[in-house]
Amino acid sequence: MSQLYDVKLRIEEAIKSSGLDPMEVRGKIGLKSGKLLSLINPSTPDDPAIVLKLKLAVKEVLNIAL
């Protein structure tokens, strides 16, 4: 499993535990990071820049650090 996919799974868990609307939160994270979560799968190659952007977007949207 790639690091990028692992981050996606952690984001999905954070969204579930937040109690917020999943579609809205996923959309906000996608807009802020420039990467749609639905396009990340286990075979998606790692990209450290995208991983960082996703983590920063989660910090902004959910106010949690991954």
N, C-alpha and C positions, 0 to 999 in steps of 0.2 A: 504494500500500500504506500502511496506517495505521501509526502508531507502535506502537500496541498489538499489532498482528499481527507487526510486526518484533520486538518484545520476546518474543512467543510463540515465534517461530522461533529466537531466540537461546537461550531457555530449553530448547527441544527439543534443540538442539545440545549444550548443557551437560549435559543429562541423558544423552545418548548417550555423551559422552566421559567421564562419571563412572564408568561401568561398574556403576552401581547398578540396581536393579529399576525400570524406567520407570514402571510403574503405581503403585508405592508412592510414588515421588518426586513424580509428577504429582499424586497424591492429597494428599500433605502440602502441596505448594505451593498447591493449590486450597483446602484448609482454612484455611491461614494467610492467604491473600490474599482469600478470599471470592469468587473467580472461577475457574471451571473452565476449564482450557486448551482443552478440546475445544469449548467454546462460542465461542472466538475465531476468526474467519475474516477474510479480506481486507476484507470489507465491514463489519466491526464498527466502529462509530464510536469515535474516540479519546476516552479519558477519562483525564486526567492523574492522577487519584486512583488508578485501577485500575493504571495503569502503575507508579506508585510502590509500591503494595501488592505487586504481582508482584515487583518488584525486591527489596523487603525480604524477601519470603518466600523468594526464591532465595538471598539472603544467609544466612538462617537455616538453610535445609535443606541447601544445597550448599556453603555457606561461600565463595561467589564473588560478586564484584560484576559487574553487567552494565553 
